[in-house]
Amino acid sequence: MRSWKIVIGLAVVLVTIASSGVAAGEFYLHEHKEYWWYYVDNPGFYAVVPNNADVYHAKTVFGYEFLEMSWNDGSIVMEIGVIPNSNVNNVVSLVAKRWSPFLKDELVFANREITTSNGLKTHFYAVEGVGPDGVKSMLRSVYFNRNGSIVFLAMYIPSAKYEGTMQTNWIKAVNEFEWE
């Protein structure tokens, strides 16, 4: 009975995303029931995404396509996007630094290259600060570069909520990312 609920839930999500007309990627079952593989063909990559978000929204901004997932009425957001013909610094500015003017006590606590569990080099950028709502929040982001296309994963989250399942979701997404 539970497997039918999962299949029906997955079908509803896939139909919703497909009918939006802007979905750049496709979803596939993951070996762990709490996740899906998200596949994009240009550049070819697979990212692990949690299957328990409240909202999945494929969006296009200036012709660039992103998948946005959110939890807790939008207070936690994960994004996956591709910016072709760019470099890491430009994409960090687009994804992360656009929020700097709105943060008080901003602290960049990561701005370096890391190696994932899959052995992939990626740029890790993370910042924390107090938003206009008085909540201390953070952005964690990684930037994978392949032939001038940057694939980014980003998580915007209140700092106090970066634990448990949400922390596991982020770590799994980063470390299981793979190129086709």
C-alpha positions in Angstrom: 0.0 0.0 0.0 2.8 2.4 0.9 4.6 1.8 -2.4 1.4 2.9 -4.3 1.3 6.1 -2.3 4.9 6.8 -3.3 4.2 6.0 -7.0 1.1 8.2 -7.0 3.0 11.0 -5.2 5.9 10.8 -7.6 3.5 10.8 -10.6 1.7 13.9 -9.3 5.0 15.8 -8.8 6.3 14.8 -12.3 3.0 15.8 -14.0 3.1 19.1 -12.2 6.6 19.9 -13.2 6.1 18.6 -16.7 3.0 20.7 -17.2 4.8 23.8 -16.1 6.5 23.9 -19.5 9.9 25.0 -18.1 11.3 21.9 -16.6 14.9 21.5 -17.7 15.5 18.3 -15.9 14.0 14.9 -15.3 13.4 12.9 -12.1 14.4 9.3 -11.6 14.1 6.9 -8.7 17.1 6.9 -6.3 18.3 3.8 -4.5 17.3 5.6 -1.2 13.5 6.1 -0.9 13.9 9.6 0.5 15.6 11.0 -2.6 15.3 11.3 -6.4 17.9 11.7 -9.1 17.5 15.0 -10.9 19.0 14.7 -14.4 19.8 17.6 -16.8 21.3 16.8 -20.2 23.2 19.9 -21.0 25.7 19.7 -19.5 24.9 16.2 -18.5 24.7 15.8 -14.7 22.8 14.0 -12.0 22.0 15.6 -8.7 20.4 14.0 -5.7 17.3 15.8 -4.5 15.1 15.1 -1.4 11.6 13.9 -2.3 10.0 15.5 0.7 10.0 19.2 -0.2 6.7 21.1 0.2 7.1 22.7 -3.2 9.1 21.9 -6.4 9.2 24.7 -8.9 11.0 24.8 -12.2 11.7 28.4 -13.1 13.3 30.3 -15.9 15.1 33.7 -15.2 16.6 35.5 -18.2 16.6 32.2 -20.1 18.4 30.3 -17.4 16.6 27.3 -15.9 16.6 26.4 -12.2 14.9 23.9 -10.0 13.8 25.3 -6.7 12.6 23.2 -3.7 11.3 24.7 -0.5 10.2 23.6 2.9 8.6 25.3 6.0 6.5 27.9 4.0 9.6 28.8 1.9 11.9 29.6 4.8 14.2 26.8 3.6 15.1 26.7 -0.1 17.4 24.5 -2.2 18.2 25.4 -5.8 19.9 23.6 -8.7 20.8 25.6 -11.7 23.0 25.8 -14.8 24.7 28.9 -16.0 26.4 28.3 -19.4 29.4 30.3 -20.7 30.3 31.6 -17.3 32.9 31.3 -14.5 32.6 30.5 -10.8 33.1 34.1 -9.7 30.2 35.4 -11.8 27.9 32.7 -10.7 28.9 33.2 -7.0 27.9 36.8 -7.5 24.6 35.8 -9.0 23.7 33.1 -6.4 25.3 34.3 -3.2 26.5 37.8 -3.1 23.2 39.3 -4.3 22.0 38.9 -0.7 25.0 40.7 1.0 23.4 44.2 1.1 20.5 42.8 3.1 22.5 40.9 5.8 23.8 42.4 9.0 26.9 40.9 10.6 27.7 39.1 7.4 30.4 36.4 7.7 31.8 34.5 4.8 32.9 31.3 6.4 33.8 29.4 3.2 35.2 30.5 -0.1 37.5 27.7 -1.3 37.8 24.6 -3.4 36.7 21.3 -1.9 36.7 17.7 -3.2 33.4 15.8 -2.8 33.1 12.2 -1.8 32.8 11.4 -5.5 36.2 12.9 -6.0 34.9 16.0 -7.9 36.5 19.4 -7.3 34.0 22.1 -6.6 34.0 25.7 -5.3 32.3 26.0 -1.9 31.0 29.4 -0.8 29.0 29.9 2.4 27.9 33.0 4.2 25.9 33.7 7.3 24.2 36.8 8.6 21.2 38.3 10.2 18.3 39.1 7.8 15.8 41.9 7.9 13.5 39.5 9.9 16.1 39.3 12.7 16.8 35.6 12.0 20.4 34.4 11.6 20.5 32.5 8.3 23.0 31.1 6.0 23.6 30.3 2.4 25.6 27.2 1.5 26.6 26.8 -2.2 28.8 24.7 -4.4 29.8 25.4 -8.0 30.8 22.6 -10.4 32.6 23.7 -13.6 32.6 21.7 -16.8 33.7 23.3 -20.1 32.6 26.8 -19.1 29.1 25.7 -17.8 28.6 26.1 -14.1 26.2 23.9 -12.2 25.4 25.3 -8.8 23.6 23.8 -5.8 22.5 26.3 -3.2 20.7 26.1 0.1 19.2 29.1 1.9 18.3 28.2 5.5 17.9 29.7 9.0 21.2 28.7 10.7 19.3 27.0 13.6 17.6 24.7 11.1 20.8 23.4 9.5 20.7 20.1 11.3 19.3 16.6 11.0 17.4 15.9 7.8 18.2 19.3 6.2 21.9 19.0 6.8 21.8 15.4 5.5 19.9 16.6 2.4 22.6 19.2 1.7 25.6 16.9 2.3 24.0 14.1 0.1 23.3 16.6 -2.7 26.9 17.9 -2.7 28.7 14.6 -2.3 26.5 12.5 -4.7 26.6 15.0 -7.6 28.0 13.4 -10.7 28.7 14.3 -14.3 27.2 12.2 -17.0 
